[in-house]
Amino acid sequence: MGLFDVFKKKDCEICGKEVGIFGYKKLEDGEICKDCVKLLSPWFDDRRHSTVEQIKAQLAAREKNRQALQSWNYSLALGDYYTMYVKTEGDVPVSFVVSANENFRENNADILEFSQVAACTPDIRESKEELKRTNSQGEKVSFDPPRYEYRYDFSVKLDIQGCPYIDDMRFKINASTVKLETVMPRATLLGAFQSFDPMLYPEYRHYKAMLDALCEIVSCGQRGVARAERPVVEAAPAPQVQEPAPIPADTWKCESCGSENTGKFCQGCGAPKPAPAQHAANWTCVCGTVNTGKFCQNCGTKQFTINDIECSECSWRAEPGDVFTGYCPSCDHKFGPEDLDI
């Protein structure tokens, strides 16, 4: 093969359309155009290792699925970001679709039977960050007592059997990360600290109840039994305990008279509170370097966003709310320049 043969146009093995070097994706034994890739299931992640015949079989099954969706109706819906739409027969969950779009028919969401779900695994991911304040010297220091922000995301993973192109489905049900701020109580006389309990917060209880309800529906569908009558999402009443202590206002020191203040104006001389310093937004390159300019200072890559990335291994593209971590959340491929569409 000559050097310039790489840049020759090729025919899509699926639809026959002629495409350029940047208009197709690799299969195990051929090429597929980007338009045909869009017709594949969003839960399919093994394109590079699939043959032309396997892709054609999937697209044929997807077309049958599109036709079946026209008469498919649901009676339950769970989730704010990704939503599971559930069809029941005699109160027994029988089939479902999962979609991030209300118009799941237009997106050709895959219809699956609950009997095809081999396992249902709920996942609540927690992260914690200490909040700090800026002192009169411009330094970031801890509050006393310390303050923390806890973040929670609620997801579920379904292991699928009996579907030739879907092995598993992992999806998040909360549209935005649940953020809870709290003040860490001081130690008691015995030296023990009260642990943080997110169930004291209604936002957490809401999604915890939704996640539990979703898993219960899957379990009933797997066993072929009716679900007990109850609200789809119900928040458990808060325990009768003391609510978290209120967070005190931040303080700032007046540069004119030296008074300590918490409001918008100095109580000593009336000077306005100084505006916070503006900092250029940081962005992380695929090489791992953190930058503030328009090009990476290490490798010269032009600034990009997560929406400019398409995984060269599995064709994953970002959904609203996704955060760039350097790795593909679908196949764990480390992103590089070949994954950028800029």
CORPEVEN-V145497 format. One record per pair of residues at least 12 apart in sequence whose ideal C-beta (glycine too) atoms are under 10 Angstrom apart, sorted by the first residue. I is the first residue (numbers start at 1). J is the second residue. D is the distance in whole Angstrom. If there is no record, write none. Layout:
i:I j:J d:D
i:I j:J d:D
//
This chain:
i:6 j:21 d:7
i:7 j:20 d:8
i:7 j:21 d:5
i:7 j:22 d:10
i:8 j:20 d:9
i:8 j:21 d:8
i:9 j:21 d:8
i:9 j:23 d:8
i:9 j:24 d:9
i:10 j:23 d:9
i:10 j:24 d:6
i:10 j:30 d:9
i:10 j:31 d:5
i:10 j:33 d:9
i:11 j:24 d:9
i:11 j:30 d:9
i:11 j:31 d:8
i:11 j:33 d:9
i:12 j:24 d:6
i:12 j:25 d:10
i:12 j:27 d:10
i:12 j:30 d:9
i:12 j:31 d:6
i:12 j:32 d:6
i:12 j:33 d:4
i:12 j:34 d:9
i:12 j:35 d:8
i:12 j:36 d:6
i:12 j:37 d:10
i:12 j:52 d:10
i:13 j:27 d:7
i:13 j:29 d:8
i:13 j:30 d:4
i:13 j:31 d:6
i:13 j:32 d:6
i:13 j:33 d:9
i:13 j:36 d:9
i:13 j:51 d:9
i:13 j:52 d:5
i:13 j:53 d:10
i:13 j:55 d:8
i:13 j:56 d:9
i:14 j:27 d:9
i:14 j:30 d:8
i:14 j:31 d:9
i:14 j:32 d:5
i:14 j:33 d:7
i:14 j:35 d:9
i:14 j:36 d:4
i:14 j:37 d:9
i:14 j:39 d:9
i:14 j:40 d:10
i:14 j:52 d:7
i:14 j:55 d:6
i:14 j:56 d:6
i:14 j:59 d:7
i:15 j:32 d:9
i:15 j:33 d:6
i:15 j:35 d:7
i:15 j:36 d:6
i:15 j:39 d:9
i:15 j:59 d:9
i:16 j:33 d:9
i:17 j:33 d:5
i:17 j:35 d:7
i:17 j:36 d:8
i:18 j:33 d:9
i:19 j:31 d:8
i:19 j:32 d:9
i:19 j:33 d:5
i:19 j:34 d:8
i:19 j:35 d:9
i:19 j:36 d:10
i:20 j:33 d:10
i:22 j:34 d:9
i:22 j:341 d:9
i:23 j:35 d:9
i:24 j:36 d:9
i:24 j:37 d:9
i:25 j:37 d:6
i:25 j:47 d:7
i:25 j:48 d:8
i:25 j:310 d:9
i:25 j:312 d:8
i:25 j:314 d:10
i:25 j:315 d:6
i:26 j:47 d:8
i:26 j:48 d:6
i:26 j:49 d:10
i:26 j:312 d:9
i:26 j:313 d:10
i:27 j:47 d:7
i:27 j:48 d:7
i:27 j:49 d:9
i:27 j:50 d:6
i:27 j:51 d:7
i:27 j:52 d:6
i:27 j:53 d:10
i:27 j:54 d:9
i:27 j:55 d:6
i:28 j:46 d:9
i:28 j:47 d:9
i:28 j:48 d:7
i:28 j:49 d:6
i:28 j:50 d:6
i:28 j:51 d:5
i:28 j:52 d:8
i:28 j:54 d:8
i:28 j:55 d:9
i:29 j:50 d:9
i:29 j:51 d:5
i:29 j:52 d:6
i:29 j:53 d:9
i:29 j:54 d:10
i:29 j:55 d:10
i:30 j:50 d:10
i:30 j:51 d:8
i:30 j:52 d:5
i:30 j:53 d:10
i:30 j:55 d:9
i:31 j:52 d:9
i:32 j:47 d:7
i:32 j:50 d:9
i:32 j:52 d:8
i:32 j:55 d:6
i:32 j:56 d:10
i:32 j:59 d:10
i:32 j:315 d:10
i:34 j:310 d:9
i:34 j:315 d:9
i:36 j:55 d:8
i:36 j:56 d:10
i:36 j:59 d:7
i:37 j:55 d:9
i:37 j:310 d:10
i:37 j:315 d:6
i:38 j:315 d:9
i:38 j:317 d:10
i:39 j:55 d:9
i:39 j:58 d:9
i:39 j:59 d:6
i:39 j:62 d:6
i:39 j:63 d:9
i:39 j:66 d:10
i:39 j:108 d:8
i:40 j:55 d:7
i:40 j:58 d:6
i:40 j:59 d:7
i:40 j:62 d:7
i:40 j:108 d:10
i:40 j:165 d:8
i:40 j:315 d:8
i:41 j:58 d:7
i:41 j:59 d:10
i:41 j:61 d:9
i:41 j:62 d:7
i:41 j:65 d:9
i:41 j:108 d:8
i:41 j:109 d:9
i:41 j:110 d:5
i:41 j:163 d:9
i:41 j:165 d:6
i:41 j:166 d:6
i:41 j:169 d:10
i:42 j:98 d:9
i:42 j:99 d:9
i:42 j:100 d:9
i:42 j:107 d:8
i:42 j:108 d:9
i:42 j:109 d:8
i:42 j:110 d:8
i:42 j:166 d:10
i:42 j:169 d:9
i:42 j:171 d:10
i:42 j:315 d:10
i:42 j:316 d:9
i:42 j:317 d:10
i:42 j:319 d:9
i:42 j:330 d:10
i:43 j:98 d:8
i:43 j:109 d:10
i:43 j:110 d:7
i:43 j:112 d:9
i:43 j:158 d:9
i:43 j:160 d:8
i:43 j:163 d:9
i:43 j:165 d:8
i:43 j:166 d:5
i:43 j:167 d:8
i:43 j:168 d:8
i:43 j:169 d:5
i:43 j:170 d:9
i:43 j:171 d:9
i:43 j:330 d:9
i:44 j:58 d:7
i:44 j:62 d:10
i:44 j:110 d:9
i:44 j:163 d:10
i:44 j:164 d:10
i:44 j:165 d:5
i:44 j:166 d:6
i:44 j:167 d:9
i:44 j:314 d:9
i:44 j:315 d:9
i:44 j:330 d:10
i:45 j:165 d:9
i:45 j:166 d:9
i:45 j:167 d:8
i:45 j:168 d:9
i:45 j:311 d:9
i:45 j:313 d:9
i:45 j:314 d:4
i:45 j:315 d:8
i:45 j:316 d:7
i:45 j:328 d:9
i:45 j:330 d:5
i:45 j:331 d:6
i:46 j:165 d:8
i:46 j:167 d:8
i:46 j:313 d:10
i:46 j:314 d:7
i:46 j:331 d:9
i:47 j:165 d:10
i:47 j:313 d:9
i:47 j:314 d:6
i:47 j:315 d:6
i:48 j:312 d:9
i:48 j:313 d:6
i:48 j:314 d:7
i:48 j:315 d:9
i:48 j:331 d:9
i:49 j:313 d:10
i:49 j:314 d:10
i:50 j:165 d:8
i:54 j:164 d:8
i:54 j:165 d:8
i:55 j:165 d:9
i:57 j:164 d:7
i:57 j:165 d:8
i:58 j:163 d:10
i:58 j:164 d:7
i:58 j:165 d:5
i:58 j:166 d:10
i:59 j:165 d:10
i:61 j:110 d:9
i:61 j:163 d:9
i:61 j:164 d:8
i:61 j:165 d:7
i:62 j:108 d:6
i:62 j:110 d:8
i:62 j:165 d:9
i:63 j:108 d:9
i:64 j:111 d:10
i:65 j:97 d:9
i:65 j:108 d:6
i:65 j:109 d:8
i:65 j:110 d:6
i:65 j:111 d:6
i:65 j:112 d:10
i:66 j:105 d:8
i:66 j:106 d:10
i:66 j:107 d:10
i:66 j:108 d:5
i:66 j:109 d:10
i:66 j:111 d:10
i:67 j:108 d:10
i:68 j:95 d:10
i:68 j:111 d:6
i:69 j:97 d:8
i:69 j:104 d:7
i:69 j:105 d:5
i:69 j:106 d:9
i:69 j:107 d:9
i:69 j:108 d:7
i:69 j:109 d:7
i:69 j:110 d:9
i:69 j:111 d:7
i:70 j:105 d:7
i:72 j:85 d:9
i:72 j:87 d:7
i:72 j:95 d:8
i:72 j:96 d:10
i:72 j:97 d:8
i:72 j:104 d:9
i:72 j:105 d:8
i:72 j:109 d:10
i:72 j:111 d:6
i:73 j:85 d:9
i:73 j:87 d:6
i:74 j:86 d:6
i:74 j:87 d:5
i:74 j:88 d:8
i:74 j:95 d:9
i:74 j:96 d:8
i:74 j:97 d:8
i:74 j:104 d:9
i:75 j:87 d:7
i:75 j:88 d:5
i:75 j:89 d:9
i:75 j:91 d:9
i:75 j:93 d:9
i:76 j:88 d:7
i:76 j:93 d:8
i:76 j:96 d:9
i:76 j:213 d:9
i:76 j:214 d:10
i:76 j:217 d:7
i:76 j:227 d:9
i:76 j:232 d:6
i:77 j:96 d:10
i:77 j:102 d:9
i:77 j:232 d:8
i:78 j:96 d:10
i:78 j:98 d:10
i:78 j:156 d:10
i:78 j:173 d:7
i:78 j:210 d:6
i:78 j:211 d:9
i:78 j:213 d:6
i:78 j:214 d:5
i:78 j:215 d:10
i:78 j:217 d:7
i:78 j:232 d:6
i:78 j:233 d:8
i:79 j:98 d:8
i:79 j:99 d:9
i:79 j:100 d:9
i:79 j:154 d:9
i:79 j:156 d:9
i:79 j:171 d:7
i:79 j:172 d:8
i:79 j:173 d:4
i:79 j:174 d:8
i:79 j:175 d:9
i:79 j:207 d:9
i:79 j:210 d:7
i:79 j:211 d:9
i:79 j:214 d:7
i:80 j:154 d:10
i:80 j:172 d:9
i:80 j:173 d:6
i:80 j:174 d:6
i:80 j:175 d:4
i:80 j:176 d:8
i:80 j:206 d:9
i:80 j:207 d:8
i:80 j:210 d:8
i:81 j:100 d:6
i:81 j:153 d:9
i:81 j:154 d:9
i:81 j:155 d:9
i:81 j:171 d:8
i:81 j:172 d:5
i:81 j:173 d:6
i:81 j:174 d:6
i:81 j:175 d:4
i:81 j:176 d:8
i:81 j:319 d:8
i:81 j:320 d:8
i:81 j:321 d:7
i:82 j:98 d:6
i:82 j:99 d:7
i:82 j:100 d:5
i:82 j:101 d:10
i:82 j:155 d:9
i:82 j:156 d:9
i:82 j:169 d:9
i:82 j:170 d:9
i:82 j:171 d:4
i:82 j:172 d:6
i:82 j:173 d:6
i:82 j:174 d:10
i:82 j:175 d:9
i:82 j:319 d:9
i:83 j:97 d:9
i:83 j:98 d:7
i:83 j:99 d:6
i:83 j:100 d:7
i:83 j:101 d:9
i:83 j:102 d:8
i:83 j:104 d:8
i:83 j:109 d:10
i:83 j:171 d:9
i:83 j:173 d:8
i:84 j:96 d:6
i:84 j:97 d:8
i:84 j:98 d:5
i:84 j:99 d:9
i:84 j:156 d:8
i:84 j:158 d:9
i:84 j:169 d:9
i:84 j:171 d:8
i:84 j:173 d:8
i:84 j:214 d:6
i:84 j:217 d:8
i:84 j:218 d:8
i:85 j:97 d:5
i:85 j:98 d:8
i:85 j:99 d:7
i:85 j:102 d:9
i:85 j:104 d:6
i:85 j:109 d:8
i:85 j:111 d:10
i:86 j:114 d:9
i:86 j:214 d:9
i:86 j:217 d:6
i:86 j:218 d:9
i:86 j:220 d:10
i:86 j:221 d:8
i:86 j:227 d:9
i:86 j:232 d:10
i:87 j:111 d:8
i:87 j:113 d:10
i:87 j:114 d:10
i:87 j:221 d:10
i:88 j:217 d:9
i:88 j:220 d:9
i:88 j:221 d:9
i:88 j:226 d:8
i:88 j:227 d:8
i:89 j:224 d:10
i:89 j:226 d:10
i:90 j:226 d:7
i:91 j:220 d:9
i:91 j:225 d:9
i:91 j:226 d:4
i:91 j:227 d:6
i:91 j:228 d:9
i:91 j:229 d:8
i:92 j:114 d:9
i:92 j:220 d:7
i:92 j:221 d:7
i:92 j:223 d:9
i:92 j:224 d:6
i:92 j:225 d:6
i:92 j:226 d:5
i:92 j:227 d:8
i:93 j:113 d:10
i:93 j:114 d:5
i:93 j:216 d:10
i:93 j:217 d:5
i:93 j:218 d:8
i:93 j:219 d:9
i:93 j:220 d:5
i:93 j:221 d:4
i:93 j:222 d:9
i:93 j:223 d:10
i:93 j:224 d:9
i:93 j:225 d:9
i:93 j:226 d:9
i:93 j:227 d:7
i:94 j:113 d:7
i:94 j:114 d:6
i:94 j:115 d:8
i:94 j:221 d:7
i:94 j:224 d:8
i:95 j:111 d:6
i:95 j:112 d:6
i:95 j:113 d:5
i:95 j:114 d:7
i:95 j:115 d:9
i:95 j:116 d:9
i:95 j:221 d:8
i:96 j:109 d:9
i:96 j:110 d:9
i:96 j:111 d:8
i:96 j:112 d:6
i:96 j:113 d:8
i:96 j:114 d:7
i:96 j:116 d:10
i:96 j:117 d:9
i:96 j:158 d:9
i:96 j:169 d:10
i:96 j:214 d:10
i:96 j:217 d:8
i:96 j:218 d:8
i:96 j:221 d:7
i:97 j:109 d:4
i:97 j:110 d:6
i:97 j:111 d:6
i:97 j:112 d:7
i:98 j:110 d:8
i:98 j:112 d:8
i:98 j:156 d:9
i:98 j:158 d:8
i:98 j:169 d:6
i:98 j:170 d:10
i:98 j:171 d:6
i:98 j:173 d:10
i:99 j:171 d:9
i:100 j:171 d:8
i:100 j:172 d:9
i:100 j:175 d:10
i:100 j:319 d:6
i:100 j:320 d:8
i:100 j:321 d:10
i:110 j:160 d:9
i:110 j:163 d:8
i:110 j:165 d:9
i:110 j:166 d:7
i:110 j:169 d:9
i:112 j:158 d:8
i:112 j:160 d:7
i:112 j:162 d:9
i:112 j:163 d:7
i:112 j:166 d:7
i:112 j:169 d:8
i:112 j:221 d:10
i:113 j:160 d:10
i:113 j:162 d:8
i:113 j:163 d:9
i:113 j:221 d:8
i:113 j:222 d:10
i:114 j:158 d:10
i:114 j:217 d:8
i:114 j:218 d:6
i:114 j:219 d:9
i:114 j:220 d:8
i:114 j:221 d:3
i:114 j:222 d:6
i:114 j:223 d:9
i:114 j:224 d:8
i:115 j:161 d:9
i:115 j:162 d:8
i:115 j:221 d:8
i:115 j:222 d:7
i:115 j:223 d:10
i:115 j:224 d:8
i:116 j:158 d:9
i:116 j:159 d:10
i:116 j:160 d:6
i:116 j:161 d:6
i:116 j:162 d:5
i:116 j:163 d:6
i:116 j:166 d:9
i:116 j:221 d:10
i:116 j:222 d:9
i:117 j:158 d:5
i:117 j:159 d:7
i:117 j:160 d:7
i:117 j:161 d:8
i:117 j:162 d:10
i:117 j:168 d:10
i:117 j:169 d:9
i:117 j:218 d:6
i:117 j:219 d:9
i:117 j:221 d:7
i:117 j:222 d:6
i:118 j:158 d:8
i:118 j:159 d:4
i:118 j:160 d:7
i:118 j:161 d:5
i:118 j:162 d:9
i:118 j:167 d:10
i:118 j:168 d:9
i:118 j:222 d:9
i:119 j:157 d:8
i:119 j:158 d:7
i:119 j:159 d:4
i:119 j:160 d:9
i:119 j:161 d:9
i:119 j:168 d:9
i:119 j:218 d:9
i:119 j:222 d:9
i:120 j:156 d:6
i:120 j:157 d:8
i:120 j:158 d:6
i:120 j:159 d:8
i:120 j:214 d:8
i:120 j:215 d:5
i:120 j:216 d:9
i:120 j:217 d:9
i:120 j:218 d:4
i:120 j:219 d:7
i:120 j:221 d:9
i:120 j:222 d:8
i:121 j:155 d:9
i:121 j:156 d:7
i:121 j:157 d:5
i:121 j:158 d:8
i:121 j:159 d:8
i:121 j:168 d:9
i:121 j:170 d:9
i:121 j:215 d:9
i:122 j:154 d:8
i:122 j:155 d:8
i:122 j:156 d:5
i:122 j:157 d:8
i:122 j:173 d:10
i:122 j:208 d:9
i:122 j:211 d:5
i:122 j:212 d:8
i:122 j:214 d:8
i:122 j:215 d:5
i:122 j:218 d:10
i:123 j:153 d:8
i:123 j:154 d:8
i:123 j:155 d:5
i:123 j:156 d:7
i:123 j:157 d:6
i:123 j:170 d:8
i:123 j:172 d:9
i:123 j:211 d:9
i:124 j:152 d:6
i:124 j:153 d:7
i:124 j:154 d:6
i:124 j:155 d:8
i:124 j:174 d:10
i:124 j:178 d:10
i:124 j:198 d:9
i:124 j:204 d:9
i:124 j:207 d:8
i:124 j:208 d:7
i:124 j:211 d:7
i:125 j:151 d:8
i:125 j:152 d:7
i:125 j:153 d:5
i:125 j:154 d:8
i:125 j:155 d:7
i:125 j:172 d:9
i:125 j:177 d:9
i:126 j:150 d:6
i:126 j:151 d:7
i:126 j:152 d:6
i:126 j:153 d:9
i:126 j:178 d:10
i:126 j:180 d:10
i:126 j:196 d:10
i:126 j:198 d:8
i:127 j:149 d:9
i:127 j:150 d:7
i:127 j:151 d:5
i:127 j:152 d:8
i:127 j:153 d:9
i:127 j:177 d:9
i:127 j:179 d:10
i:128 j:148 d:6
i:128 j:149 d:7
i:128 j:150 d:5
i:128 j:151 d:8
i:128 j:180 d:10
i:128 j:182 d:10
i:128 j:196 d:8
i:129 j:147 d:10
i:129 j:148 d:7
i:129 j:149 d:5
i:129 j:150 d:8
i:129 j:151 d:8
i:129 j:179 d:10
i:130 j:142 d:7
i:130 j:143 d:9
i:130 j:146 d:6
i:130 j:147 d:7
i:130 j:148 d:6
i:130 j:149 d:8
i:130 j:184 d:9
i:131 j:143 d:7
i:131 j:146 d:8
i:131 j:147 d:4
i:131 j:148 d:6
i:131 j:149 d:6
i:131 j:181 d:7
i:131 j:182 d:10
i:131 j:183 d:10
i:131 j:247 d:9
i:131 j:250 d:10
i:132 j:146 d:9
i:132 j:147 d:8
i:133 j:147 d:9
i:133 j:250 d:5
i:133 j:251 d:7
i:133 j:252 d:9
i:134 j:250 d:8
i:134 j:251 d:10
i:134 j:252 d:8
i:134 j:276 d:8
i:134 j:277 d:9
i:135 j:251 d:8
i:135 j:252 d:9
i:135 j:253 d:8
i:136 j:251 d:9
i:136 j:252 d:7
i:136 j:253 d:4
i:136 j:254 d:9
i:136 j:255 d:9
i:136 j:258 d:9
i:136 j:260 d:8
i:137 j:253 d:9
i:138 j:277 d:8
i:142 j:184 d:10
i:143 j:183 d:8
i:143 j:184 d:9
i:143 j:247 d:8
i:143 j:248 d:8
i:143 j:250 d:9
i:143 j:251 d:10
i:144 j:183 d:10
i:144 j:186 d:9
i:144 j:248 d:10
i:145 j:183 d:6
i:145 j:184 d:5
i:145 j:185 d:7
i:145 j:186 d:5
i:145 j:187 d:10
i:145 j:245 d:8
i:145 j:248 d:10
i:146 j:182 d:10
i:146 j:183 d:8
i:146 j:184 d:5
i:146 j:185 d:10
i:146 j:186 d:10
i:147 j:181 d:7
i:147 j:182 d:7
i:147 j:183 d:5
i:147 j:184 d:7
i:147 j:245 d:10
i:147 j:247 d:6
i:147 j:248 d:9
i:148 j:180 d:9
i:148 j:181 d:7
i:148 j:182 d:6
i:148 j:183 d:8
i:148 j:184 d:6
i:148 j:196 d:8
i:149 j:179 d:6
i:149 j:180 d:7
i:149 j:181 d:5
i:149 j:182 d:8
i:150 j:178 d:8
i:150 j:179 d:7
i:150 j:180 d:5
i:150 j:181 d:8
i:150 j:182 d:7
i:150 j:196 d:7
i:150 j:198 d:6
i:150 j:201 d:9
i:150 j:204 d:9
i:151 j:177 d:5
i:151 j:178 d:7
i:151 j:179 d:5
i:151 j:180 d:8
i:152 j:174 d:8
i:152 j:177 d:7
i:152 j:178 d:4
i:152 j:179 d:8
i:152 j:180 d:7
i:152 j:198 d:7
i:152 j:201 d:9
i:152 j:203 d:8
i:152 j:204 d:6
i:152 j:207 d:7
i:152 j:208 d:9
i:153 j:172 d:6
i:153 j:173 d:9
i:153 j:174 d:6
i:153 j:176 d:9
i:153 j:177 d:6
i:153 j:178 d:7
i:153 j:207 d:9
i:153 j:321 d:9
i:154 j:172 d:7
i:154 j:173 d:5
i:154 j:174 d:5
i:154 j:177 d:10
i:154 j:178 d:8
i:154 j:204 d:9
i:154 j:206 d:10
i:154 j:207 d:4
i:154 j:208 d:7
i:154 j:210 d:7
i:154 j:211 d:5
i:154 j:214 d:9
i:155 j:170 d:6
i:155 j:171 d:6
i:155 j:172 d:5
i:155 j:173 d:7
i:155 j:174 d:9
i:155 j:211 d:8
i:156 j:169 d:8
i:156 j:170 d:7
i:156 j:171 d:7
i:156 j:172 d:8
i:156 j:173 d:7
i:156 j:211 d:7
i:156 j:214 d:6
i:156 j:215 d:7
i:156 j:218 d:8
i:157 j:169 d:7
i:157 j:170 d:4
i:157 j:171 d:8
i:158 j:170 d:8
i:158 j:171 d:8
i:158 j:214 d:10
i:158 j:215 d:10
i:158 j:218 d:7
i:170 j:329 d:9
i:170 j:330 d:9
i:171 j:214 d:10
i:171 j:319 d:10
i:172 j:207 d:10
i:172 j:319 d:9
i:172 j:321 d:8
i:172 j:322 d:10
i:173 j:207 d:7
i:173 j:210 d:6
i:173 j:211 d:6
i:173 j:214 d:7
i:174 j:203 d:9
i:174 j:204 d:10
i:174 j:206 d:9
i:174 j:207 d:5
i:174 j:210 d:8
i:174 j:211 d:9
i:174 j:321 d:9
i:175 j:207 d:10
i:175 j:320 d:8
i:175 j:321 d:7
i:176 j:203 d:10
i:176 j:320 d:10
i:176 j:321 d:7
i:177 j:321 d:8
i:177 j:323 d:9
i:178 j:198 d:8
i:178 j:201 d:8
i:178 j:203 d:5
i:178 j:204 d:6
i:178 j:206 d:9
i:178 j:207 d:6
i:178 j:208 d:10
i:179 j:201 d:10
i:179 j:203 d:8
i:180 j:196 d:8
i:180 j:198 d:6
i:180 j:200 d:9
i:180 j:201 d:5
i:180 j:203 d:7
i:180 j:204 d:7
i:180 j:244 d:9
i:181 j:201 d:10
i:181 j:244 d:8
i:181 j:247 d:6
i:182 j:196 d:6
i:182 j:197 d:10
i:182 j:198 d:9
i:182 j:200 d:9
i:182 j:201 d:9
i:182 j:244 d:5
i:182 j:245 d:8
i:182 j:247 d:8
i:183 j:244 d:6
i:183 j:245 d:5
i:183 j:246 d:8
i:183 j:247 d:6
i:183 j:248 d:8
i:184 j:196 d:8
i:184 j:244 d:10
i:184 j:245 d:9
i:185 j:242 d:10
i:185 j:244 d:9
i:185 j:245 d:7
i:194 j:241 d:9
i:194 j:242 d:9
i:194 j:244 d:10
i:196 j:244 d:8
i:197 j:238 d:10
i:197 j:239 d:8
i:197 j:241 d:8
i:197 j:244 d:9
i:199 j:235 d:10
i:199 j:236 d:7
i:199 j:238 d:8
i:199 j:239 d:7
i:200 j:238 d:6
i:200 j:239 d:7
i:200 j:241 d:7
i:200 j:242 d:9
i:200 j:243 d:7
i:200 j:244 d:7
i:201 j:238 d:9
i:201 j:243 d:10
i:201 j:244 d:9
i:202 j:235 d:6
i:202 j:236 d:10
i:202 j:238 d:8
i:203 j:235 d:9
i:204 j:235 d:9
i:205 j:233 d:10
i:205 j:234 d:9
i:205 j:235 d:4
i:205 j:236 d:6
i:205 j:237 d:9
i:205 j:238 d:8
i:206 j:233 d:7
i:206 j:234 d:9
i:206 j:235 d:6
i:207 j:233 d:9
i:207 j:235 d:10
i:208 j:233 d:10
i:208 j:235 d:8
i:208 j:236 d:8
i:209 j:231 d:9
i:209 j:232 d:9
i:209 j:233 d:5
i:209 j:234 d:6
i:209 j:235 d:6
i:209 j:236 d:7
i:210 j:232 d:8
i:210 j:233 d:5
i:210 j:234 d:9
i:210 j:235 d:10
i:211 j:233 d:9
i:212 j:233 d:9
i:212 j:234 d:9
i:212 j:236 d:10
i:213 j:227 d:9
i:213 j:230 d:8
i:213 j:231 d:8
i:213 j:232 d:5
i:213 j:233 d:6
i:213 j:234 d:8
i:214 j:232 d:9
i:214 j:233 d:10
i:216 j:228 d:8
i:216 j:230 d:9
i:216 j:232 d:10
i:217 j:232 d:9
i:248 j:262 d:8
i:249 j:261 d:10
i:249 j:262 d:4
i:249 j:263 d:8
i:250 j:262 d:7
i:250 j:273 d:10
i:251 j:263 d:10
i:252 j:264 d:10
i:252 j:266 d:9
i:252 j:273 d:6
i:252 j:274 d:7
i:252 j:276 d:10
i:253 j:266 d:9
i:253 j:274 d:10
i:254 j:266 d:4
i:254 j:267 d:9
i:254 j:268 d:6
i:254 j:269 d:6
i:254 j:270 d:9
i:254 j:271 d:6
i:254 j:272 d:10
i:254 j:273 d:9
i:254 j:274 d:9
i:255 j:271 d:8
i:255 j:274 d:7
i:256 j:268 d:8
i:256 j:269 d:5
i:256 j:270 d:9
i:256 j:271 d:5
i:257 j:269 d:4
i:257 j:270 d:9
i:257 j:271 d:8
i:259 j:271 d:9
i:261 j:273 d:7
i:279 j:292 d:8
i:280 j:292 d:4
i:280 j:293 d:8
i:281 j:303 d:10
i:283 j:296 d:9
i:283 j:303 d:6
i:283 j:304 d:8
i:283 j:305 d:8
i:283 j:306 d:10
i:283 j:324 d:8
i:284 j:296 d:9
i:284 j:324 d:6
i:284 j:325 d:9
i:284 j:326 d:7
i:285 j:297 d:9
i:285 j:298 d:7
i:285 j:299 d:6
i:285 j:300 d:9
i:285 j:301 d:5
i:285 j:302 d:10
i:285 j:303 d:8
i:285 j:304 d:8
i:285 j:324 d:10
i:285 j:326 d:9
i:285 j:335 d:10
i:285 j:337 d:10
i:285 j:340 d:10
i:286 j:299 d:8
i:286 j:301 d:7
i:286 j:304 d:8
i:286 j:309 d:8
i:286 j:324 d:9
i:286 j:326 d:7
i:286 j:334 d:8
i:286 j:335 d:5
i:286 j:336 d:5
i:286 j:337 d:6
i:286 j:338 d:9
i:286 j:339 d:7
i:286 j:340 d:7
i:287 j:299 d:5
i:287 j:300 d:10
i:287 j:301 d:7
i:287 j:326 d:9
i:287 j:335 d:10
i:287 j:336 d:8
i:287 j:337 d:9
i:288 j:326 d:7
i:288 j:334 d:10
i:289 j:301 d:9
i:291 j:303 d:7
i:299 j:336 d:10
i:299 j:337 d:8
i:300 j:337 d:10
i:301 j:336 d:10
i:301 j:337 d:6
i:301 j:340 d:7
i:301 j:342 d:8
i:302 j:340 d:8
i:302 j:342 d:6
i:303 j:342 d:9
i:304 j:324 d:9
i:304 j:339 d:10
i:304 j:340 d:6
i:304 j:341 d:9
i:304 j:342 d:5
i:305 j:318 d:8
i:305 j:324 d:8
i:305 j:342 d:9
i:306 j:318 d:4
i:306 j:319 d:10
i:306 j:322 d:6
i:306 j:323 d:7
i:306 j:324 d:4
i:306 j:325 d:9
i:306 j:335 d:10
i:307 j:319 d:10
i:307 j:320 d:9
i:307 j:322 d:9
i:307 j:324 d:10
i:307 j:341 d:9
i:308 j:324 d:10
i:308 j:339 d:9
i:308 j:340 d:6
i:308 j:341 d:5
i:308 j:342 d:5
i:309 j:322 d:9
i:309 j:324 d:7
i:309 j:328 d:8
i:309 j:335 d:6
i:309 j:339 d:5
i:309 j:340 d:6
i:309 j:341 d:7
i:309 j:342 d:9
i:310 j:328 d:10
i:310 j:335 d:10
i:310 j:338 d:10
i:310 j:339 d:6
i:310 j:340 d:8
i:310 j:341 d:5
i:311 j:327 d:10
i:311 j:328 d:4
i:311 j:329 d:9
i:311 j:330 d:7
i:311 j:331 d:7
i:311 j:332 d:10
i:311 j:333 d:6
i:311 j:335 d:7
i:311 j:338 d:10
i:311 j:339 d:6
i:312 j:328 d:9
i:312 j:333 d:7
i:312 j:335 d:9
i:312 j:336 d:8
i:312 j:337 d:10
i:312 j:338 d:5
i:312 j:339 d:5
i:312 j:340 d:10
i:313 j:328 d:7
i:313 j:330 d:8
i:313 j:331 d:5
i:313 j:332 d:9
i:313 j:333 d:4
i:313 j:334 d:10
i:313 j:335 d:10
i:313 j:338 d:10
i:313 j:339 d:8
i:314 j:328 d:7
i:314 j:330 d:5
i:314 j:331 d:4
i:314 j:332 d:10
i:314 j:333 d:7
i:315 j:328 d:10
i:315 j:330 d:9
i:315 j:331 d:10
i:316 j:328 d:5
i:316 j:329 d:7
i:316 j:330 d:4
i:316 j:331 d:7
i:316 j:333 d:8
i:316 j:339 d:9
i:317 j:330 d:10
i:317 j:341 d:9
//
